[in-house]
Amino acid sequence: HRHLKELYLKANPNFEGAISVPLLWDTVQNTAVSNSSFGLSRMIETQLKGLATRNQHLELFPSSSDADQDEHWDFCKWLHSNVTTAVYRM
């Protein structure tokens, strides 16, 4: 595919939203998995970290206490809603 829009339309022929990156593409199912940078960072931390060949010690999300995790998670959601995706509301 030459254009990202082609992949979005392949995953959903009725797609009318914003075409954006990152886009995680499932080459087995031949469809989009996620285009949320916030969701992808969480997926990397919780589901893909064991596949890393280096830097496995790095934590994208704190693991200290539940309160710290909740506070960090709330900040990440706020940041995503108010900064990362703000460009699409302009």
DAKA-V962809 format. One line per field, one symbol per residue. phi: phi as a letter, one per 20 degrees, with the letter a starting at -180 (. if undefined). psi: psi as a letter, one per 30 degrees, with the letter a starting at -180 (. if undefined). A space follows every 10 residues. Layout:
BEGIN
phi: ???
psi: ???
END
This chain:
BEGIN
phi: .ecggffgff fbgefcefeb dfcedefeel bfdaceffff fffffeddgf efebmfffdf cfdfcgffff ffffffffgf fdcgefffee
psi: kfkeeeeefe ejfgkgakkl lljkkjfefh lkekgjeeee eeeeefffef fkflgffkkf kkgdleeeee eeeeeeeeee efeegeffg.
END
